[in-house]
């Protein structure tokens, strides 16, 4: 008999309560009721009968877990159709409920329905479950249609592909607590249960055989938890973090959509690694359930902020996914590493990990990657393909990361054989804490970035509860909640703290508890600035740790800042942003007070630096506390990073001036200092060397005065070592002469008042000046003997390098002429034609044969001239 | 050929155009057997370096003008190499220790030791070390200086050059003969400008010279540079010949105007951007303070002036210690805004009351 599952699927507790009162036996956590009024009916063949709540679920999970433990890549589980017949006790609902033909089908793989087609359905029937069985009264009764955020839940898929999420009842009593992923023997009392189990085993074996055909693999020996209880007493030192590590996909505490996204990505590799076209399957199912999928998506998007961008699912020509690296980012203790390991194993890979404790020099890194992903012998080492997990990648050198980037982008080449490109054949999962580390800048572009969200507190509490009960700690949920808040939902620190408590045998309420479990975690710089500039959120419940109270704000900011450490950097950000805060007082008192604190900060810092009294350093964080109280608002506009461009510009100008002053002629430089240069001399010089008294007319009709001025300009520019360089405007293609160094850039400001714009110095005159300067330089160098030689060697290049720039090449030609005419020997004497015939001169010529001809740019046959050495030397 | 500033720079003490009595005194000083350490101070463009050069020439003759440029390297105690440019003749060496920032102490010690250890070869009993921008020296360097000044007095003399004595420690001041080179008066500037234009053979209307000397504000170098750039802009001079002023001054004036226009944090943000622009163009904080104050005070009532000046002084003094000058300038602007706004609103209320 089939059971109709209605919409809405959540039922109000009120009715349940009523039912409880009426003494009806409850069938587990889910209360499914038929409502014939509902117009939209969905047939749901596979509804899990949640009799006895968690109990059954756990049992089934176990089956699943074992499947996964073996690392099957295509897990198709499911599989017990629980068919139960209820003989109602005569009540109205009895007719509908009693005949509860619910076949349970749980599909655990990532895309819910993708494997369904392949799965062999098996069913076992439970009949006549005696209603006298104990039925725990349940308070949480909800079937949810979207992924519940914080609460423990169990996903299940209906026949039509829609997904439902069953909220699980938190288990409080020890009896109820089952080991993580283990069978508790007590559930064997369920008649028919063993049948189901056996059925599942058979199924599993069958499945394994199939798998074994494709990839030969060993069955990974998994620590069986049944034995743990005994082992614990022997080995009390095993860390709980290890002991209670999730063993399967379902055990993962991180959000399901994140887990799924990662698994989905890993699965994309199936095509090239296992030869199974996973994506095709996914697509097929997606088409089938396209409508539902869209609905799901809409629902989920409404409630969840996606922690990753949609994945590019395309394959490249090699059948590998386009995005070849996954990058998991998130705070410590969110379970990134665990998640990566389990998912890799789940998808049938052999996990190879490299982390910060390994040697990560470029060579070692390259070798490791090559070994694990390239060489054939290593790839199938233990029967399963490798999946590389690079943990703590943000700590690696940029160069090492770039090795990976090269491999991912396909630019890496086999050493020695240049043409063979290395091909990445295995998935690589990278894990980092700080997504914004500089070393990851490039990698991020090529990676499927998943940011791990925080773990829901209720889920974590639930897990901790289980653990604490198993370890006979019996902590109440309030304490656990405190612990979660303290550690900011860091699973590792929570578990370690619990273990600590157990070992110390002290009561959790001890004052000690306030100290342990505190994380000494430093936040990113933006997070710290955010903390300073925003008021803390008011908590819903009021307890002593209410963060809105001034003393806690004080303490929190102080702690955060102290953990961060780099006060000066922090101060830069605070100073940069404080004016964007909205102020209420009209006379800027807050601003002034803030500025006084800032100068106080600077005073102390300067004092510390000058006198090396680092004892004073401890007072610096107080500035940030003060800033917080002055500037914190509910709505802080976006925090901007201090503008370092200005510093760069300053450095640029400073260094330019420094070099200028050393290259200015001595008689002038003696009376200069850098500041004078920038404030007085250069502004005037800029107009002096671009005089408005020279007419832009041909030089022939210039007056003597104009010639004199030009001469003066040239001399001045030489004195201050300023020249023109010809540049080409990349857009218009026009040529322009720019001062070198660019004085205008140094001394000009964007003025508001409309200055009577000076006529730009005409191009023709600039060109003329530039040519004059070159000749003049040459002439001056000419008097210095050595330089002649240098100039001579440079000469062959000149015609080449200026192809295309006609005005300049003309100028250079004139230069060449002068050059040839002034060719002199080593001692500056003009070389006589007669001397060339003499044997000494011949010898000299041979020895001076060090004429280098280097092709620099342009088209080689554009200007090709034969130049004889004789002409040059 | 060089700029007029250099071209018509007086070479000897006799040629100096103003402060002639000081020139006479200096001549006597040079002739006297005990030539002391000198501390020459005065505003920019008053002729400090010109006078120092003239003194050197008076001491050593024209040989002192034959200056060569050298890069000297020193090792810091932490084995770091620092380089500094020196100008030296056979008789003297000129150096600007503030070029190397906080390492200036090393330069002062090493350089003086180096120079003082080698006795001069000819009849001159001592060498001269000219230290530029002494007021920019760190306190460490100044402390290092005071001992060496005494130790090597037999073989060398120091001529220190500074903008003002306020940042030179009293210990050094007391070891030197202070020599104040006051800025030339307006008339003196006009006179110099006339001499220059006469030598250059250009006709300069007196009105232009007046305006230039007004605008130069006691800075003779700037006055001559202005004259030269005016000449380059347009010649013969016309009525209302525009004077080329440095852009940063105009920019500073505009900034002051913006401050007076409105007083709010948003406005302060705008002002900060402009201050950043000035600072990253290497305009020294002192000049920014001075320029702003000069313009802001113009808009102030007499009773406010004192208050504003006091704030400016306090902030400027602080800015000389910290590295982030922008904070101090901004603090001054914020304080001015607060003072000014309160004053304006009170005045308006009073006006309302009167009505």
Interface residues (C-beta under 8 A of the other chain):
Chain A: X575 X579 X580 X581 X583 X586 X587 X588 X589 X591 X592 X595 X596 X598 X599 X602 X603 X605 X606 X643 X646 X647 X649 X650 X653 X654 X657 X658 X661 X662 X665 X666 X667 X668 X669 X670 X671 X673 X674 X675 X676 X678 X679 X680 X681 X683 X684 X685 X687 X688 X689 X690 X691 X692 X693 X709 X711 X712 X715 X716 X719 X746 X747 X748 X749 X750 X751 X752 X753 X755 X756 X758
Chain B: X1 X2 X3 X5 X6 X9 X44 X45 X49 X50 X53 X67 X68 X69 X71 X85 X87 X94 X96 X99 X132 X133 X219 X221 X222 X225 X226 X228 X229 X231 X232 X233 X234 X235 X242 X244 X245 X246 X247 X248 X250 X251 X254 X263 X264 X265 X266 X268 X269 X272 X276 X277 X278 X279 X280 X281 X282 X283 X284 X287 X318 X321 X322 X323 X324 X327 X328 X330 X331 X334 X335 X337 X338 X341 X342
